[in-house]
Amino acid sequence: MFWKKKRLDQVDPDTPVKTIADLINQLKSNPDFTHFKHKGETFTCWVSFIQTMVDVDYIHRDIFPVLYSNRVHNIADAQATLPVEKIIRTKDMAVIQSKLLEGFIIIQENENRPDCLVIPSIKAQGRQVDQPEIETSIIGPRESFIESIDANINLVRKRIPIPQFSVEEMRVGKMSRTRVCILYVEGIANKENLNTIKQRITDLEIVNLIDATNLALLIADNSNSIFPQFLDTERPDRVAGAMCEGKIAVVVDGSPTALILPSTIVEFFAAYDDYFLAWPIASSYRLLRLFAIAFSAASSALYVAVLTYHYQLVPKDLMGTLIVSRSSVPYDPIIEVLLLEIMIELLREAGARLPTKVGQTIGIVGGIVIGTASVQAGVTSNILLIIIAMSALAAFITPNYRMATTIRFIRFPFIISAQILGLLGVALCFMAFVCHLIKLTSLGRPFIEPIYPVRVTDLKDAYIRLPLNQQTMRPLFLRSGDAHRSNQKRLLAKKGKHSPDIDE
């Protein structure tokens, strides 16, 4: 007897079983699956559900008493009498299978009949809405997304309570069947951007989708780039603000973050606290972050280049200090820098993986002890230790974690280029990154806008943030359906009716 066993990886989870009986037979071996005959006064039915996915208290309180009463004589009466919204009566096995696995109840009048009632009774589990942990805020709203997609949509919708707020739901993952929702404002969001993101999500062929950041990697314009092309955030106020500009948000069930797209590189260095501060202060902080990023990426490389090839650039007053500092160091500057850079990354990774209190202790004590010991042992110079510490501190000033990780990574190509060609190598490495950023796009839109292409209007909220009342236009690169943030005629009328102050 020859037979061929069907491999597990050949099973297509998208293919539903042929009958409800086959589906029940497939699930009855699971201890949390329940299938029984319910006898009421005038109606007898078969009930099936997965205990771990449904709200059992809700079933016994609101559904079974109705089925037991004398008001129900058949399945049509049950559909009309049950105090539940969105009851579905269907023969479609694809719908029955997916709904049963999501936490719905299946009610059959007869086990052999192909139609049944599908009743929602999903168990709501998850943590309460809390303060942001990554994008912390001193002033402004203190709410953050959680792992429930319905709660996340609620947090955004209550900030944009208009009928144009649109939600489109999709399913991603052959096995996970993860809910993915696209949020946008109808009439403002660019339709081309909307169609592009829907097409990219539809074309995905994956087994499991875990988090929104996984989705960002899958639908990015350039999956090989080290730069994140979609902004991820845990703040619903930031998502609402981006949608009002004409951008699109994507939320994933089970993920406490949302994606904002398209995005520009400037947005990764702009904290949302900037919009709650006076514009000169907010602009100063943005410029400070940009300076810190440049210092973090190039400081170690400049140290290697200057001490290896261009020591003539060192001022005479500083030369003596450098000579004394490196007199006991037996390694070349490149080895010295790499040792300290790797040590900093080890401390950072250990602090991130350990419990919070232990991680903070390891980071502080480990940095002090190892840094002091390495200088005293003559492994590194004290000047380099100061540069590396300032460089690491400057990298942490980036508000977005994924971009901060990228900034820490690009230090190493700069260091290696500096060792090979000195300052020329640093310049060539910088040009390579600039060329890459120029070619990079986010949902087909320029990633480094408004630098390239130049958009003078968009500079009002880029490297500096001008007063909010001067930002009357939405970003040009979005090609929004309505380019104006405010009614221009009404704004001009209000300016004409402006009454002078008492001291005028």
RODO-2510 file (C-alpha; in nm, 4 decimals, decimal comma):
residues 504
     n   res          X          Y          Z
     1     m     0,0000     0,0000     0,0000
     2     f     0,1514     0,3251    -0,1125
     3     w     0,0361     0,6546     0,0246
     4     k     0,1808     0,9994     0,0578
     5     k     0,1400     1,1921     0,3817
     6     k     0,0565     1,5607     0,3421
     7     r     0,3312     1,7754     0,4865
     8     l     0,2435     2,0347     0,7484
     9     d     0,3945     2,3190     0,5473
    10     q     0,1711     2,2231     0,2522
    11     v    -0,1457     2,2916     0,4515
    12     d    -0,3004     2,6225     0,3525
    13     p    -0,4638     2,7889     0,6557
    14     d    -0,6660     3,0100     0,4213
    15     t    -0,8584     2,7090     0,2881
    16     p    -1,1693     2,6480     0,5021
    17     v    -1,3081     2,3021     0,5733
    18     k    -1,6101     2,1900     0,3713
    19     t    -1,8716     2,1554     0,6472
    20     i    -1,9336     2,2676     1,0040
    21     a    -1,9113     1,9025     1,1166
    22     d    -1,5601     1,8765     0,9711
    23     l    -1,4599     2,1955     1,1519
    24     i    -1,5956     2,0657     1,4837
    25     n    -1,4179     1,7318     1,4377
    26     q    -1,0930     1,9170     1,3733
    27     l    -1,1278     2,1285     1,6875
    28     k    -1,2815     1,8835     1,9365
    29     s    -0,9412     1,7449     2,0402
    30     n    -0,8565     2,0846     2,1927
    31     p    -0,9438     2,0999     2,5647
    32     d    -1,0718     2,4579     2,5403
    33     f    -1,3203     2,3829     2,2609
    34     t    -1,6825     2,3354     2,3688
    35     h    -1,9576     2,1755     2,1613
    36     f    -2,2833     2,0674     2,3251
    37     k    -2,6585     2,0408     2,2801
    38     h    -2,8596     2,3158     2,4513
    39     k    -3,2238     2,2361     2,5334
    40     g    -3,4640     2,5216     2,5996
    41     e    -3,8372     2,5280     2,6645
    42     t    -3,9300     2,5517     2,2976
    43     f    -3,5970     2,5474     2,1093
    44     t    -3,3112     2,2984     2,0952
    45     c    -2,9798     2,3947     1,9352
    46     w    -2,6122     2,3025     1,9150
    47     v    -2,3648     2,5529     2,0576
    48     s    -1,9925     2,5656     1,9756
    49     f    -1,7240     2,8038     2,0971
    50     i    -1,3639     2,8211     2,2183
    51     q    -1,3652     2,8921     2,5927
    52     t    -1,0354     3,0779     2,6017
    53     m    -1,1491     3,3171     2,3276
    54     v    -1,5016     3,4057     2,4469
    55     d    -1,6472     3,5881     2,7456
    56     v    -1,8107     3,2951     2,9289
    57     d    -1,9889     3,5204     3,1799
    58     y    -2,1451     3,7149     2,8950
    59     i    -2,2684     3,3930     2,7326
    60     h    -2,4357     3,2621     3,0484
    61     r    -2,5791     3,6032     3,1377
    62     d    -2,7126     3,7321     2,8024
    63     i    -2,7345     3,4458     2,5515
    64     f    -2,8346     3,1197     2,7217
    65     p    -3,1340     3,2693     2,9112
    66     v    -3,2808     3,3917     2,5819
    67     l    -3,2272     3,0552     2,4130
    68     y    -3,3948     2,8818     2,7088
    69     s    -3,7044     3,1057     2,7108
    70     n    -4,0331     3,0239     2,5367
    71     r    -3,9934     3,3198     2,3007
    72     v    -3,7553     3,1286     2,0738
    73     h    -3,8918     2,8489     1,8557
    74     n    -3,6384     2,8406     1,5710
    75     i    -3,3108     2,9922     1,4620
    76     a    -3,4830     3,2940     1,3063
    77     d    -3,6476     3,3742     1,6409
    78     a    -3,3093     3,3429     1,8107
    79     q    -3,1544     3,5910     1,5675
    80     a    -3,4394     3,8376     1,6228
    81     t    -3,4572     3,7986     2,0034
    82     l    -3,0968     3,7850     2,1168
    83     p    -2,9835     4,1266     2,2522
    84     v    -2,6605     4,1186     2,0521
    85     e    -2,5462     4,3428     1,7707
    86     k    -2,3969     4,2195     1,4440
    87     i    -2,5396     3,8654     1,4539
    88     i    -2,4597     3,6871     1,1278
    89     r    -2,6597     3,4027     0,9743
    90     t    -2,4492     3,2414     0,7074
    91     k    -2,3553     2,9256     0,5184
    92     d    -2,0128     3,0552     0,4173
    93     m    -1,7580     2,8211     0,5775
    94     a    -1,4791     3,0776     0,5392
    95     v    -1,6760     3,3201     0,7574
    96     i    -1,7785     3,0509     1,0072
    97     q    -1,4242     2,9204     1,0460
    98     s    -1,2601     3,2611     1,0871
    99     k    -1,5247     3,3922     1,3285
   100     l    -1,5191     3,0815     1,5476
   101     l    -1,1412     3,1080     1,5833
   102     e    -1,1664     3,4783     1,6661
   103     g    -1,4019     3,4269     1,9630
   104     f    -1,7527     3,4068     1,8186
   105     i    -2,0248     3,1566     1,9174
   106     i    -2,1705     2,9199     1,6585
   107     i    -2,5362     2,8200     1,7066
   108     q    -2,6882     2,5469     1,4858
   109     e    -3,0516     2,4453     1,4797
   110     n    -2,9450     2,1063     1,3516
   111     e    -2,5993     1,9554     1,3240
   112     n    -2,6626     1,8590     0,9613
   113     r    -2,7828     2,2017     0,8454
   114     p    -2,5225     2,4123     0,6618
   115     d    -2,6384     2,7472     0,8041
   116     c    -2,5836     2,8768     1,1554
   117     l    -2,5801     3,1890     1,3698
   118     v    -2,2459     3,3538     1,4345
   119     i    -2,2630     3,5670     1,7497
   120     p    -1,9805     3,7966     1,8695
   121     s    -1,8633     3,7281     2,2257
   122     i    -1,4923     3,8056     2,2166
   123     k    -1,3176     3,8217     2,5509
   124     a    -1,1619     4,1630     2,6049
   125     q    -0,8167     4,1189     2,7544
   126     g    -0,5369     4,3700     2,7792
   127     r    -0,3770     4,6298     2,9973
   128     q    -0,5182     4,9688     3,0770
   129     v    -0,4192     5,2813     2,8865
   130     d    -0,1019     5,4116     3,0492
   131     q     0,1624     5,6788     3,0014
   132     p     0,4099     5,6484     2,7121
   133     e     0,7272     5,4645     2,8078
   134     i     0,9456     5,5503     2,5078
   135     e     0,8091     5,8870     2,3927
   136     t     0,7724     6,0295     2,7401
   137     s     0,6106     6,3692     2,7824
   138     i     0,6582     6,6339     3,0496
   139     i     0,3714     6,8474     2,9260
   140     g     0,0804     6,7513     2,7050
   141     p    -0,1339     6,4332     2,6891
   142     r    -0,0183     6,1258     2,8818
   143     e    -0,2005     5,8496     2,6951
   144     s    -0,0304     5,5787     2,4913
   145     f    -0,1436     5,2955     2,2694
   146     i    -0,1973     4,9454     2,4102
   147     e    -0,2151     4,5996     2,2522
   148     s    -0,5879     4,6249     2,1705
   149     i    -0,6553     4,7574     1,8205
   150     d    -1,0099     4,8647     1,9107
   151     a    -0,8859     5,0671     2,2069
   152     n    -0,6167     5,2256     1,9893
   153     i    -0,8684     5,3298     1,7245
   154     n    -1,0837     5,4757     2,0020
   155     l    -0,7900     5,6835     2,1301
   156     v    -0,7419     5,8342     1,7839
   157     r    -1,1087     5,8684     1,6914
   158     k    -1,1967     6,0700     2,0015
   159     r    -0,9346     6,3244     1,8947
   160     i    -1,0834     6,3509     1,5436
   161     p    -1,4622     6,3245     1,6024
   162     i    -1,5699     6,3926     1,2441
   163     p    -1,7582     6,1727     0,9938
   164     q    -1,4651     6,1911     0,7499
   165     f    -1,2567     5,9747     0,9885
   166     s    -1,2250     5,6482     0,7935
   167     v    -1,1090     5,3017     0,8961
   168     e    -1,0333     5,0174     0,6556
   169     e    -0,9628     4,6742     0,8004
   170     m    -0,7508     4,3977     0,6473
   171     r    -0,6208     4,0568     0,7556
   172     v    -0,2508     3,9747     0,7298
   173     g    -0,0803     3,6415     0,7952
   174     k    -0,1961     3,2992     0,6788
   175     m    -0,1894     3,1620     1,0330
   176     s    -0,2084     3,4657     1,2602
   177     r    -0,4891     3,6401     1,0645
   178     t    -0,3796     3,9624     1,2319
   179     r    -0,6140     4,2593     1,2064
   180     v    -0,4549     4,5576     1,0358
   181     c    -0,6480     4,8841     1,0163
   182     i    -0,5685     5,1840     0,7966
   183     l    -0,6777     5,5177     0,9437
   184     y    -0,7125     5,8362     0,7405
   185     v    -0,9286     6,1450     0,6979
   186     e    -1,1414     6,1260     0,3847
   187     g    -1,0898     6,4253     0,1569
   188     i    -0,7514     6,5173     0,3077
   189     a    -0,5429     6,2017     0,2687
   190     n    -0,3913     6,1561    -0,0751
   191     k    -0,5694     5,8738    -0,2594
   192     e    -0,2518     5,7642    -0,4344
   193     n    -0,0786     5,7156    -0,0992
   194     l    -0,3825     5,5289     0,0317
   195     n    -0,3968     5,2940    -0,2667
   196     t    -0,0234     5,2297    -0,2449
   197     i    -0,0316     5,1248     0,1191
   198     k    -0,3396     4,9061     0,0670
   199     q    -0,1766     4,7349    -0,2297
   200     r     0,1447     4,6677    -0,0390
   201     i    -0,0401     4,5166     0,2557
   202     t    -0,2620     4,3077     0,0275
   203     d     0,0397     4,1689    -0,1589
   204     l     0,2074     4,0408     0,1593
   205     e     0,2614     3,6646     0,1675
   206     i     0,3596     3,5884     0,5260
   207     v     0,2579     3,3310     0,7828
   208     n     0,2572     3,5454     1,0954
   209     l     0,2447     3,9187     1,1698
   210     i     0,3436     4,0114     1,5249
   211     d     0,3910     4,3853     1,5486
   212     a     0,3538     4,7105     1,3567
   213     t     0,7318     4,7429     1,3280
   214     n     0,7401     4,4073     1,1457
   215     l     0,4840     4,5444     0,9027
   216     a     0,6975     4,8564     0,8524
   217     l     0,9934     4,6394     0,7497
   218     l     0,7775     4,4373     0,5104
   219     i     0,6172     4,7292     0,3232
   220     a     0,9123     4,9701     0,3236
   221     d     1,0227     5,1200    -0,0062
   222     n     1,3776     4,9913     0,0459
   223     s     1,3914     4,6884     0,2746
   224     n     1,7741     4,6871     0,2664
   225     s     1,8148     5,0370     0,4071
   226     i     1,9256     5,0823     0,7675
   227     f     1,7101     5,3954     0,7941
   228     p     1,3487     5,3492     0,9074
   229     q     1,1183     5,4856     0,6380
   230     f     0,7948     5,4927     0,8388
   231     l     0,7605     5,6712     1,1705
   232     d     0,6415     5,4483     1,4543
   233     t     0,4856     5,6081     1,7607
   234     e     0,3031     5,5075     2,0768
   235     r     0,1260     5,8434     2,1109
   236     p    -0,2336     5,8740     1,9818
   237     d    -0,2088     6,2547     1,9849
   238     r     0,0814     6,2372     1,7408
   239     v    -0,1154     6,0051     1,5129
   240     a    -0,4162     6,2376     1,5224
   241     g    -0,1973     6,5369     1,4377
   242     a    -0,0384     6,3531     1,1453
   243     m    -0,3776     6,2464     1,0083
   244     c    -0,5002     6,6056     1,0194
   245     e    -0,2010     6,6950     0,8020
   246     g    -0,3073     6,4405     0,5414
   247     k    -0,0979     6,1411     0,6444
   248     i    -0,2119     5,7829     0,6882
   249     a    -0,1844     5,5759     1,0056
   250     v    -0,1657     5,1975     1,0306
   251     v    -0,2452     5,0112     1,3522
   252     v    -0,1935     4,6395     1,4101
   253     d    -0,3787     4,4248     1,6613
   254     g    -0,1458     4,3215     1,9420
   255     s     0,0943     4,6094     1,8813
   256     p     0,1245     4,9127     2,1140
   257     t     0,2603     5,1299     1,8325
   258     a     0,1169     5,2831     1,5168
   259     l     0,2842     5,3649     1,1855
   260     i     0,2647     5,7110     1,0293
   261     l     0,3286     5,7318     0,6580
   262     p     0,4675     5,8766     0,4484
   263     s     0,7404     6,0144     0,6744
   264     t     1,0449     6,2363     0,6352
   265     i     1,3772     6,2123     0,8130
   266     v     1,3093     6,5366     1,0022
   267     e     1,0124     6,3805     1,1846
   268     f     1,2364     6,1234     1,3521
   269     f     1,4233     6,4023     1,5312
   270     a     1,1165     6,6057     1,6294
   271     a     0,9685     6,5285     1,9695
   272     y     0,5971     6,5884     2,0047
   273     d     0,6704     6,8027     2,3110
   274     d     0,7970     7,0655     2,0662
   275     y     0,4369     7,1596     1,9869
   276     f     0,3649     7,2411     2,3506
   277     l     0,6551     7,4864     2,3879
   278     a     0,7135     7,8381     2,2632
   279     w     0,8465     7,8269     1,9093
   280     p     1,1949     7,9740     1,9854
   281     i     1,2508     7,7116     2,2574
   282     a     1,1166     7,4279     2,0425
   283     s     1,3347     7,5341     1,7492
   284     s     1,6418     7,5495     1,9738
   285     y     1,5818     7,1949     2,0956
   286     r     1,5432     7,0677     1,7389
   287     l     1,8699     7,2291     1,6334
   288     l     2,0347     7,0859     1,9450
   289     r     1,9197     6,7359     1,8483
   290     l     2,0563     6,7756     1,4947
   291     f     2,3916     6,8921     1,6301
   292     a     2,3969     6,5983     1,8730
   293     i     2,3289     6,3536     1,5905
   294     a     2,6126     6,4947     1,3806
   295     f     2,8484     6,4845     1,6801
   296     s     2,7507     6,1282     1,7681
   297     a     2,8066     6,0016     1,4133
   298     a     3,1381     6,1789     1,3412
   299     s     3,3220     6,2442     1,6703
   300     s     3,4925     5,9040     1,7019
   301     a     3,5798     5,8994     1,3318
   302     l     3,7347     6,2467     1,3515
   303     y     3,9457     6,1343     1,6504
   304     v     4,0798     5,8390     1,4503
   305     a     4,1426     6,0478     1,1364
   306     v     4,3190     6,3324     1,3153
   307     l     4,5473     6,1155     1,5310
   308     t     4,6301     5,8766     1,2460
   309     y     4,6818     6,1142     0,9502
   310     h     4,6173     6,4787     1,0366
   311     y     4,7804     6,5445     1,3721
   312     q     4,8870     6,8850     1,2324
   313     l     4,5285     6,9988     1,2896
   314     v     4,5594     6,9547     1,6656
   315     p     4,6245     7,2887     1,8439
   316     k     4,9594     7,3142     2,0159
   317     d     4,8007     7,3692     2,3566
   318     l     4,6080     7,0433     2,3189
   319     m     4,8921     6,8415     2,1677
   320     g     5,0742     6,8029     2,5006
   321     t     4,7605     6,6763     2,6709
   322     l     4,7027     6,4235     2,3945
   323     i     5,0619     6,2986     2,4092
   324     v     5,0443     6,2500     2,7859
   325     s     4,7024     6,0849     2,7603
   326     r     4,8155     5,8336     2,4953
   327     s     5,1693     5,7760     2,6205
   328     s     5,0723     5,4516     2,7981
   329     v     4,8267     5,3256     2,5357
   330     p     4,9838     5,0417     2,3337
   331     y     4,7200     5,0384     2,0554
   332     d     4,6525     5,2432     1,7472
   333     p     4,3611     5,4912     1,7730
   334     i     4,1351     5,2630     1,5668
   335     i     4,1719     4,9729     1,8143
   336     e     4,1270     5,2086     2,1080
   337     v     3,8075     5,3555     1,9632
   338     l     3,6566     5,0210     1,8666
   339     l     3,7201     4,8783     2,2140
   340     l     3,5349     5,1638     2,3808
   341     e     3,2536     5,1715     2,1237
   342     i     3,1913     4,7984     2,1627
   343     m     3,2030     4,8340     2,5408
   344     i     2,9379     5,1083     2,5279
   345     e     2,7143     4,8923     2,3063
   346     l     2,7546     4,5966     2,5435
   347     l     2,6543     4,8092     2,8400
   348     r     2,3571     4,9506     2,6524
   349     e     2,2371     4,6077     2,5413
   350     a     2,2810     4,4609     2,8898
   351     g     2,0917     4,7508     3,0449
   352     a     1,8057     4,7078     2,7963
   353     r     1,7677     4,3309     2,8479
   354     l     1,7912     4,3230     3,2269
   355     p     1,5022     4,4246     3,4570
   356     t     1,4579     4,8018     3,4845
   357     k     1,6192     4,8624     3,8233
   358     v     1,9036     4,6178     3,7624
   359     g     1,9604     4,7555     3,4119
   360     q     1,9975     5,1125     3,5372
   361     t     2,2472     4,9988     3,7998
   362     i     2,4497     4,7994     3,5472
   363     g     2,4597     5,0942     3,3060
   364     i     2,5779     5,3502     3,5613
   365     v     2,8130     5,1353     3,7702
   366     g     2,9479     4,9445     3,4711
   367     g     3,0251     5,2623     3,2800
   368     i     3,2079     5,4233     3,5706
   369     v     3,4019     5,1156     3,6791
   370     i     3,5026     4,9922     3,3338
   371     g     3,5850     5,3424     3,2074
   372     t     3,8014     5,4285     3,5074
   373     a     3,9740     5,0902     3,5054
   374     s     4,0508     5,1066     3,1326
   375     v     4,2157     5,4483     3,1691
   376     q     4,4198     5,3444     3,4715
   377     a     4,5290     5,0256     3,2974
   378     g     4,6488     5,2231     2,9973
   379     v     4,4108     5,0542     2,7551
   380     t     4,2449     5,3805     2,6490
   381     s     4,3122     5,7517     2,6896
   382     n     4,0996     5,9691     2,9134
   383     i     4,0299     6,2152     2,6299
   384     l     3,8847     5,9399     2,4122
   385     l     3,6761     5,8201     2,7055
   386     i     3,5194     6,1649     2,7306
   387     i     3,4532     6,1755     2,3539
   388     i     3,2940     5,8295     2,3509
   389     a     3,0765     5,9071     2,6523
   390     m     2,9544     6,2329     2,4953
   391     s     2,8953     6,0545     2,1645
   392     a     2,6857     5,7850     2,3313
   393     l     2,4909     6,0463     2,5253
   394     a     2,4255     6,2449     2,2078
   395     a     2,2874     5,9357     2,0324
   396     f     2,0263     5,8864     2,3049
   397     i     1,8820     6,2335     2,2438
   398     t     1,6989     6,1032     1,9344
   399     p     1,3256     6,0728     2,0229
   400     n     1,2696     5,7694     1,7971
   401     y     1,4293     5,4429     1,9121
   402     r     1,4747     5,2905     1,5656
   403     m     1,6452     5,6024     1,4336
   404     a     1,8655     5,6181     1,7463
   405     t     1,9771     5,2617     1,6751
   406     t     2,0613     5,3605     1,3171
   407     i     2,2673     5,6584     1,4340
   408     r     2,4676     5,4360     1,6679
   409     f     2,5282     5,1905     1,3854
   410     i     2,6562     5,4408     1,1280
   411     r     2,9408     5,5433     1,3606
   412     f     3,1253     5,2248     1,2659
   413     p     3,1389     5,2868     0,8864
   414     f     3,2665     5,6376     0,9619
   415     i     3,5368     5,5000     1,1953
   416     i     3,6564     5,2418     0,9412
   417     s     3,6599     5,5021     0,6607
   418     a     3,8610     5,7370     0,8819
   419     q     4,1194     5,4656     0,9448
   420     i     4,1576     5,3925     0,5722
   421     l     4,1618     5,7432     0,4184
   422     g     4,1531     5,9883     0,7070
   423     l     3,9336     6,2953     0,6655
   424     l     3,8889     6,2086     0,2993
   425     g     3,7383     5,8761     0,4066
   426     v     3,5020     6,0547     0,6453
   427     a     3,3943     6,2872     0,3630
   428     l     3,3415     5,9978     0,1202
   429     c     3,1409     5,8041     0,3785
   430     f     2,9280     6,1127     0,4412
   431     m     2,8675     6,1542     0,0680
   432     a     2,7670     5,7875     0,0389
   433     f     2,5050     5,8280     0,3117
   434     v     2,3769     6,1510     0,1552
   435     c     2,3389     5,9827    -0,1845
   436     h     2,1544     5,6957    -0,0213
   437     l     1,9186     5,9342     0,1596
   438     i     1,8521     6,1278    -0,1615
   439     k     1,7428     5,8075    -0,3357
   440     l     1,5410     5,6879    -0,0367
   441     t     1,1644     5,7317    -0,0453
   442     s     0,8789     5,6802     0,1966
   443     l     0,5674     5,5519     0,0215
   444     g     0,7134     5,6950    -0,2980
   445     r     0,7673     6,0417    -0,1460
   446     p     1,1147     6,1985    -0,0956
   447     f     1,2559     6,0936     0,2412
   448     i     1,4721     6,4019     0,3040
   449     e     1,2118     6,6582     0,1991
   450     p     1,2200     6,9622     0,2409
   451     i     1,5976     6,9549     0,1745
   452     y     1,5591     6,7610    -0,1498
   453     p     1,3534     6,8613    -0,3265
   454     v     1,3559     7,2054    -0,1698
   455     r     1,0201     7,3037    -0,0212
   456     v     1,0434     7,6461     0,1402
   457     t     0,6899     7,6258     0,2766
   458     d     0,7598     7,2975     0,4562
   459     l     1,0647     7,4478     0,6302
   460     k     0,8235     7,6147     0,8732
   461     d     0,7972     7,2878     1,0636
   462     a     1,1248     7,1124     0,9838
   463     y     1,4552     7,2072     1,1422
   464     i     1,2892     7,4991     1,3152
   465     r     0,9266     7,5279     1,4232
   466     l     0,7638     7,8589     1,3502
   467     p     0,4497     7,9734     1,5389
   468     l     0,1483     7,7506     1,4798
   469     n    -0,0616     8,0378     1,3461
   470     q     0,1897     8,0775     1,0616
   471     q     0,1608     7,7133     0,9553
   472     t    -0,1529     7,7558     0,7493
   473     m    -0,0570     7,5089     0,4736
   474     r    -0,0266     7,1315     0,4917
   475     p     0,3063     6,9760     0,3786
   476     l     0,3399     7,0019     0,0012
   477     f     0,4981     6,6592    -0,0485
   478     l     0,1816     6,4899     0,0840
   479     r    -0,0286     6,6267    -0,2041
   480     s    -0,3260     6,6455     0,0317
   481     g    -0,6808     6,6789    -0,0936
   482     d    -0,7064     7,0096     0,0929
   483     a    -0,3782     7,2004     0,1075
   484     h    -0,5006     7,4534     0,3648
   485     r    -0,5034     7,3833     0,7367
   486     s    -0,7370     7,6759     0,8056
   487     n    -1,0051     7,8687     0,6194
   488     q    -0,8096     8,1472     0,4522
   489     k    -1,1067     8,3799     0,3977
   490     r    -1,2138     8,3481     0,7600
   491     l    -0,8549     8,3986     0,8790
   492     l    -0,8138     8,7182     0,6736
   493     a    -1,1490     8,8453     0,7973
   494     k    -1,0424     8,7932     1,1578
   495     k    -0,7162     8,9756     1,0958
   496     g    -0,9085     9,2701     0,9470
   497     k    -1,1302     9,2917     1,2524
   498     h    -0,8372     9,2861     1,4947
   499     s    -0,8870     9,5464     1,7657
   500     p    -0,5790     9,7290     1,9036
   501     d    -0,4517     9,6554     2,2502
   502     i    -0,4910     9,9115     2,5270
   503     d    -0,1300    10,0266     2,4900
   504     e    -0,1647    10,0809     2,1138
***
